[in-house]
Amino acid sequence: MRSLRKMVCILAVTLALPMVVGMAYAQWDRAVLEPLTSGPDNDALGRRALEIDDSGTLHAIYSRGLGSSHDIYYVSKPPGGIWSAPEPLGSPDSAPGIWCLAVRKETGEPYVTFFRGFDLTLGIRRATGWEFHTLATPPDFPPGKMAVTVDSDGYAHVAMVVRRENPLVWQIAYGYWDGSPDFHFQVLQYSLLVHYGLFTGPDIVVRPDGSVAILYQQDRFEYVVQISENSSLGGTDWRSSFINLPDVILYPGSLAISPRGDLHVAFYVNIELGAANTVYYSHRRAHDRTWETPVEISGPFRGARPRIALSGKNGVHVVFEETLGPRATGRLIYAAPDRSGNWQASVLLDDRAFTPSLVMDREGNGSILFEREVVQLEDKDIEYYGYVQPTP
């Protein structure tokens, strides 16, 4: 009986694969590949390196350089146009990957958080050029990995991992910049990160009233995905909810918010470090207090580090890296629910592609920015894969 069940399962997956591929590539049927960088440099991306504004203009950041001497570059691409010339942000010693991009959707102004030396810095590109602001944090709480978002008033909201001494622990901190010299910094008192924050890059979204939700991995005797929220701009009263599954370790992926305030999260799990990974999705409606039961969305694939994006009224899209044990295979997998609400997954790119960032335009066309490995550990290029609007 067990053998019969196994055979039926294999047959079902085999029959479903053609439909899966058709569904996934329907979303990407006008996508093309465009290289952004090439050459011997070991180019790199952060966890959020691609954004899109309300006009449909794409914004991207990446680093170029050899060894530890990277500089961060910004480029953009208007609808029907070409990628702009790279603009350096002047951070030659910034650690690869420790930066983040957000865009003020209404105006198309990019916001970048990164380190200049040991100073957490916010860069904003205005019509007249770049301006830079130091985001001062207390010396007792040096920041590390971060995520940034921006609201309609142009305020930048930053979630970050911080280290605290005596006792030595890693926590989540939050601050917002409103144009004043004060960064409005605070530490989430009851946050406690796992493994020195090594697997706990946070993500953050902001609501129209300036309140935020922050996603991170929390140590609650079990390793869970936690979402902490305040109720007003700069609010210090944090309400936390968490997602847990039995007998596995949960790792945060990415967080998105719909126009009506629904929260959507993609994350991944394994039974121990180095074991096979599985990708999950859950959501919570704006006025609910509990999260929907997580749904496995990776289908026949194993994967990690999912990136989530929304389109239209109810469109949810996820891209993640396929993994074999702890290592990425170089294939990027796209997952989305079909018309019946059942998640389907298929290979989107299958040739040495890593570290994707995902956005969707208003018409539901997808765009990703990713690293293309040329020589392992020595040479990576940055490439774009997505819809290219015809030139007017």
Secondary structure as GFF3:
##gff-version 3
##sequence-region A 1 392
A	DSSP	alpha_helix	2	26	.	.	.	ID=ss1
A	DSSP	beta_strand	31	35	.	.	.	ID=ss2
A	DSSP	beta_strand	50	52	.	.	.	ID=ss3
A	DSSP	beta_strand	58	66	.	.	.	ID=ss4
A	DSSP	beta_strand	69	77	.	.	.	ID=ss5
A	DSSP	beta_strand	87	88	.	.	.	ID=ss6
A	DSSP	beta_strand	100	104	.	.	.	ID=ss7
A	DSSP	beta_strand	109	116	.	.	.	ID=ss8
A	DSSP	beta_strand	119	126	.	.	.	ID=ss9
A	DSSP	beta_strand	129	134	.	.	.	ID=ss10
A	DSSP	beta_strand	143	150	.	.	.	ID=ss11
A	DSSP	beta_strand	156	164	.	.	.	ID=ss12
A	DSSP	beta_strand	169	177	.	.	.	ID=ss13
A	DSSP	beta_strand	185	187	.	.	.	ID=ss14
A	DSSP	three_ten_helix	195	197	.	.	.	ID=ss15
A	DSSP	beta_strand	203	206	.	.	.	ID=ss16
A	DSSP	beta_strand	212	219	.	.	.	ID=ss17
A	DSSP	beta_strand	223	229	.	.	.	ID=ss18
A	DSSP	beta_strand	239	243	.	.	.	ID=ss19
A	DSSP	beta_strand	249	257	.	.	.	ID=ss20
A	DSSP	beta_strand	263	270	.	.	.	ID=ss21
A	DSSP	beta_strand	278	284	.	.	.	ID=ss22
A	DSSP	beta_strand	295	296	.	.	.	ID=ss23
A	DSSP	beta_strand	303	311	.	.	.	ID=ss24
A	DSSP	beta_strand	315	324	.	.	.	ID=ss25
A	DSSP	beta_strand	327	337	.	.	.	ID=ss26
A	DSSP	beta_strand	343	349	.	.	.	ID=ss27
A	DSSP	beta_strand	353	360	.	.	.	ID=ss28
A	DSSP	beta_strand	366	375	.	.	.	ID=ss29
A	DSSP	beta_strand	379	387	.	.	.	ID=ss30
###
